[in-house]
Amino acid sequence: MTRATLLLTTLCLSVGCRRDEDGDGVLAHEDCDDNNPKAWNGARDLVRGSLSENYRAFCGNRCARDLKRDLDLSRANQRDVASLYCLSSVGGSVYINDNPALEGLGGLDALSSVGGDLVLYSNERLRSLAGLEALASVGGDLEILINFRLVSLTGLDALSSIGGELTILNNDRLTSLAGLDTLSSVSGLEIANNEQLTSLTGLDALSSVEGDLLIKDNVSLMSLTGLGGLLSVGESVFIRNNDGLTSLSGLDALSSVGGDLSVNDNEALCADEADELCAQLGAGLGGSCAQTGNHGVCP
């Protein structure tokens, strides 16, 4: 008996090589996932092309597959997404657009990276991003747009890197940015027209924005709490038309803005707050400082 055979025999005796927890007919020591009866083939491979239909055939019996190009889930239902348990990475972009069926993204639990953009646009029933907990990086833009029932970004908790811009726009029931807690940098940041968003808590790890920072038309936003770690903005900062905004104190650490600072038409904001931010930046402001239409009562 060889040493390798002896070791395998000893292991079998200790863990039970005859075990088959998921009942798929493949014994535990040969099964890449003995808790999933649909998966037993541990050979990881790359699917060359895009995926926009026949989702349930994608995984076959594999535990891990990578997709070279785009994933379009616009026509997928909940069972279709659940069948993508093996999807580990997408080299292109992921589109979840105009989908009337999806309420969540359970099934994408193994997805750790997207090479291009991740776009979630106009999904009328989408309530949660749960299912994206393994996603650590997006190479392009992350766009979360016009998802009227989305209440939380929980599910993006592992996301630390966005190569492009982050846009969060017109999500009427979104109350918090919690879920973005590990995100440290973005190329640009736009947060606009989110009616129930009251603070920016969840962006606490964000230290730099390479392009523009735009915060506008968030009628319930009362403070910029959540941006306390932001040190620099590469281009300009625009804070406009946030009717409930009373304080800029969340920008206390901001020391460098490459372009202009514009704080305009925030009805409840004391004008002195904008002037104090300009003074705080001093020589760290590369462009001009402008503030108008901030008519809040000053202490």
C-alpha positions as CSV (number, residue, x, y, z in Angstrom):
1,M,0.0,0.0,0.0
2,T,1.4,3.4,-1.0
3,R,1.7,6.3,1.4
4,A,-1.0,8.2,-0.6
5,T,-3.4,5.3,-0.5
6,L,-2.8,4.9,3.2
7,L,-3.5,8.5,3.8
8,L,-6.7,8.4,1.7
9,T,-7.9,5.3,3.6
10,T,-7.2,6.9,6.9
11,L,-9.1,10.0,5.8
12,C,-12.1,7.9,4.6
13,L,-12.2,6.1,7.9
14,S,-12.2,9.5,9.8
15,V,-14.7,11.4,7.7
16,G,-16.7,8.6,6.0
17,C,-16.1,8.3,2.2
18,R,-19.5,6.7,1.8
19,R,-21.2,10.0,2.8
20,D,-23.4,11.7,0.2
21,E,-25.1,14.6,2.1
22,D,-27.0,16.0,-0.9
23,G,-28.1,12.7,-2.4
24,D,-26.8,13.4,-5.9
25,G,-25.0,10.0,-6.1
26,V,-21.5,11.5,-5.9
27,L,-19.7,10.7,-2.7
28,A,-18.5,13.5,-0.4
29,H,-14.8,13.2,-1.1
30,E,-15.5,13.5,-4.9
31,D,-18.1,16.2,-4.7
32,C,-17.1,19.9,-4.9
33,D,-20.3,20.9,-3.0
34,D,-21.9,18.1,-1.1
35,N,-24.7,20.4,0.1
36,N,-25.9,21.1,-3.5
37,P,-27.4,18.2,-5.4
38,K,-27.0,20.1,-8.7
39,A,-23.2,20.5,-8.4
40,W,-20.5,18.0,-8.1
41,N,-17.9,18.8,-10.9
42,G,-15.1,20.8,-9.3
43,A,-13.3,21.7,-12.6
44,R,-13.6,25.5,-13.0
45,D,-13.8,26.8,-16.5
46,L,-14.4,29.9,-18.6
47,V,-17.5,30.4,-20.7
48,R,-16.5,32.5,-23.7
49,G,-19.3,34.7,-24.7
50,S,-22.3,36.5,-23.1
51,L,-25.3,35.2,-21.2
52,S,-28.8,36.7,-21.8
53,E,-31.1,33.6,-21.8
54,N,-31.1,29.9,-21.0
55,Y,-29.7,30.8,-17.6
56,R,-30.6,27.4,-16.0
57,A,-28.3,25.6,-18.4
58,F,-25.2,27.7,-17.5
59,C,-23.9,25.9,-14.4
60,G,-24.6,22.4,-15.6
61,N,-23.1,20.3,-12.8
62,R,-20.2,22.6,-12.0
63,C,-19.5,24.4,-8.7
64,A,-17.6,27.3,-10.4
65,R,-17.7,28.9,-13.8
66,D,-16.5,32.3,-15.1
67,L,-18.2,34.3,-17.8
68,K,-15.9,36.1,-20.2
69,R,-18.3,38.8,-21.5
70,D,-21.6,40.2,-20.4
71,L,-24.4,39.0,-18.2
72,D,-27.9,40.4,-19.0
73,L,-30.6,39.4,-16.4
74,S,-33.3,41.7,-17.9
75,R,-35.4,38.6,-18.9
76,A,-34.6,36.5,-15.9
77,N,-37.0,35.4,-13.2
78,Q,-36.2,34.5,-9.6
79,R,-35.6,30.8,-10.4
80,D,-33.3,31.8,-13.3
81,V,-31.1,33.8,-11.0
82,A,-31.1,31.1,-8.4
83,S,-29.7,28.7,-11.0
84,L,-26.5,30.8,-11.4
85,Y,-25.1,29.6,-8.1
86,C,-21.8,28.7,-9.8
87,L,-21.1,32.1,-11.4
88,S,-17.8,33.3,-9.9
89,S,-16.8,36.2,-12.1
90,V,-18.0,38.2,-15.1
91,G,-15.4,39.7,-17.4
92,G,-17.8,42.2,-19.1
93,S,-20.8,44.0,-17.6
94,V,-23.8,42.9,-15.7
95,Y,-27.2,44.4,-16.7
96,I,-30.3,44.1,-14.6
97,N,-32.6,46.4,-16.4
98,D,-36.4,46.8,-16.7
99,N,-37.0,43.5,-15.0
100,P,-40.6,43.3,-13.6
101,A,-40.0,39.9,-11.9
102,L,-37.0,40.1,-9.6
103,E,-37.4,41.0,-5.9
104,G,-33.8,39.9,-4.9
105,L,-30.6,38.6,-6.3
106,G,-30.2,35.3,-4.4
107,G,-28.3,32.9,-6.6
108,L,-25.4,35.3,-7.4
109,D,-23.8,34.4,-4.1
110,A,-20.5,33.2,-5.6
111,L,-20.0,36.3,-7.8
112,S,-16.9,38.1,-6.6
113,S,-15.9,40.4,-9.5
114,V,-17.4,42.2,-12.5
115,G,-14.9,43.5,-15.0
116,G,-17.2,46.1,-16.6
117,D,-20.2,48.0,-15.3
118,L,-22.9,46.8,-12.9
119,V,-26.2,48.4,-13.8
120,L,-29.4,48.0,-11.9
121,Y,-32.0,50.1,-13.7
122,S,-35.8,50.4,-13.4
123,N,-36.6,47.1,-11.7
124,E,-40.1,47.7,-10.3
125,R,-40.1,44.9,-7.7
126,L,-36.5,44.8,-6.6
127,R,-36.4,45.3,-2.9
128,S,-32.9,44.0,-1.9
129,L,-29.4,43.4,-3.2
130,A,-29.0,40.3,-1.0
131,G,-27.2,37.7,-3.0
132,L,-24.2,40.0,-3.9
133,E,-22.4,39.5,-0.6
134,A,-19.3,38.0,-2.3
135,L,-18.9,40.9,-4.8
136,A,-15.6,42.6,-4.0
137,S,-14.9,44.6,-7.1
138,V,-16.6,46.3,-10.1
139,G,-14.1,47.4,-12.8
140,G,-16.4,50.0,-14.4
141,D,-19.4,52.0,-13.2
142,L,-21.9,51.0,-10.6
143,E,-25.3,52.4,-11.4
144,I,-28.4,52.0,-9.2
145,L,-31.1,53.9,-10.9
146,I,-34.9,54.1,-10.6
147,N,-35.6,51.1,-8.5
148,F,-38.7,52.3,-6.7
149,R,-39.0,49.6,-4.1
150,L,-35.3,49.2,-3.2
151,V,-35.0,50.1,0.5
152,S,-31.4,49.1,1.2
153,L,-28.0,48.5,-0.4
154,T,-27.3,45.7,2.1
155,G,-25.7,42.9,0.0
156,L,-22.8,45.1,-1.3
157,D,-21.0,44.8,2.0
158,A,-17.8,43.2,0.5
159,L,-17.5,45.8,-2.3
160,S,-14.3,47.7,-1.8
161,S,-13.4,48.8,-5.3
162,I,-15.3,50.6,-8.1
163,G,-13.1,51.5,-11.1
164,G,-15.6,53.9,-12.5
165,E,-18.4,56.1,-11.1
166,L,-21.0,55.3,-8.5
167,T,-24.4,56.7,-9.3
168,I,-27.4,56.3,-7.0
169,L,-30.4,58.0,-8.6
170,N,-34.2,58.1,-8.3
171,N,-34.6,55.2,-5.8
172,D,-37.7,56.5,-4.0
173,R,-37.7,54.2,-1.0
174,L,-34.0,54.1,-0.3
175,T,-33.4,55.3,3.2
176,S,-29.7,54.5,3.8
177,L,-26.5,53.7,2.0
178,A,-25.5,51.0,4.5
179,G,-24.0,48.2,2.6
180,L,-21.3,50.3,1.0
181,D,-19.3,50.3,4.2
182,T,-16.0,48.9,2.8
183,L,-15.9,51.1,-0.3
184,S,-12.8,53.3,-0.2
185,S,-12.6,55.0,-3.6
186,V,-14.6,55.8,-6.7
187,S,-13.9,57.7,-9.9
188,G,-17.0,59.8,-9.5
189,L,-20.0,59.9,-7.1
190,E,-23.5,61.1,-7.8
191,I,-26.3,60.8,-5.3
192,A,-29.5,62.4,-6.6
193,N,-33.3,62.3,-6.3
194,N,-33.6,59.7,-3.6
195,E,-36.7,61.0,-1.8
196,Q,-36.4,59.2,1.5
197,L,-32.6,59.2,1.9
198,T,-31.8,61.0,5.2
199,S,-28.0,60.6,5.5
200,L,-25.0,59.2,3.8
201,T,-24.1,56.8,6.5
202,G,-22.6,53.8,4.8
203,L,-19.9,55.7,2.9
204,D,-17.7,56.0,6.0
205,A,-14.7,54.2,4.5
206,L,-14.7,56.4,1.3
207,S,-11.5,58.5,1.4
208,S,-11.3,59.7,-2.2
209,V,-13.4,60.6,-5.3
210,E,-11.2,61.0,-8.4
211,G,-13.8,62.9,-10.4
212,D,-16.8,65.0,-9.4
213,L,-18.9,64.7,-6.3
214,L,-22.5,65.6,-6.9
215,I,-25.2,65.5,-4.2
216,K,-28.5,67.0,-5.3
217,D,-32.3,66.9,-5.1
218,N,-32.4,64.6,-2.1
219,V,-35.3,66.3,-0.3
220,S,-35.0,64.3,3.0
221,L,-31.3,64.5,3.3
222,M,-30.5,66.4,6.6
223,S,-26.7,66.0,6.8
224,L,-23.6,64.7,5.1
225,T,-22.8,62.3,7.9
226,G,-21.2,59.3,6.4
227,L,-18.6,61.3,4.4
228,G,-16.4,61.8,7.5
229,G,-13.5,59.9,6.0
230,L,-13.5,61.8,2.6
231,L,-10.1,63.6,2.2
232,S,-10.0,64.5,-1.4
233,V,-12.1,65.1,-4.6
234,G,-10.2,65.2,-7.8
235,E,-12.5,67.5,-9.7
236,S,-15.5,69.6,-8.5
237,V,-18.1,69.3,-5.6
238,F,-21.7,70.2,-6.2
239,I,-24.2,70.3,-3.4
240,R,-27.6,71.5,-4.7
241,N,-31.3,71.5,-4.0
242,N,-31.3,69.3,-1.0
243,D,-34.2,71.0,0.8
244,G,-33.8,69.4,4.2
245,L,-30.0,69.8,4.4
246,T,-29.1,71.7,7.6
247,S,-25.4,70.9,7.9
248,L,-22.2,70.2,6.0
249,S,-20.4,68.8,9.0
250,G,-19.9,65.4,7.4
251,L,-17.2,67.0,5.2
252,D,-15.0,67.9,8.2
253,A,-12.0,65.9,6.9
254,L,-12.2,67.2,3.3
255,S,-8.9,69.0,2.6
256,S,-8.5,68.9,-1.2
257,V,-10.9,69.7,-4.1
258,G,-9.2,69.9,-7.6
259,G,-12.0,72.0,-9.2
260,D,-14.9,74.2,-7.9
261,L,-17.0,74.0,-4.8
262,S,-20.6,74.9,-5.5
263,V,-23.2,74.9,-2.6
264,N,-26.5,76.2,-4.0
265,D,-30.2,76.3,-3.3
266,N,-30.3,74.1,-0.2
267,E,-33.2,75.9,1.4
268,A,-32.6,74.9,5.1
269,L,-28.8,75.3,5.0
270,C,-27.3,78.3,6.8
271,A,-25.1,80.2,4.3
272,D,-22.3,80.4,6.9
273,E,-21.9,76.6,6.6
274,A,-20.9,76.9,2.9
275,D,-18.5,79.8,3.7
276,E,-16.9,77.8,6.5
277,L,-16.3,74.9,4.1
278,C,-14.6,77.3,1.6
279,A,-12.4,78.5,4.4
280,Q,-11.6,75.0,5.6
281,L,-10.4,74.1,2.1
282,G,-8.3,77.2,1.7
283,A,-5.4,76.6,-0.6
284,G,-6.6,73.0,-1.1
285,L,-9.4,74.3,-3.4
286,G,-8.2,74.3,-7.0
287,G,-11.1,76.3,-8.5
288,S,-13.7,78.8,-7.3
289,C,-16.1,78.7,-4.3
290,A,-19.7,79.7,-4.9
291,Q,-22.7,79.6,-2.7
292,T,-26.2,81.0,-3.3
293,G,-29.8,80.2,-2.3
294,N,-28.9,78.7,1.1
295,H,-31.5,80.4,3.3
296,G,-31.5,78.4,6.5
297,V,-31.5,80.1,9.9
298,C,-27.9,80.5,11.2
299,P,-27.2,79.8,14.9
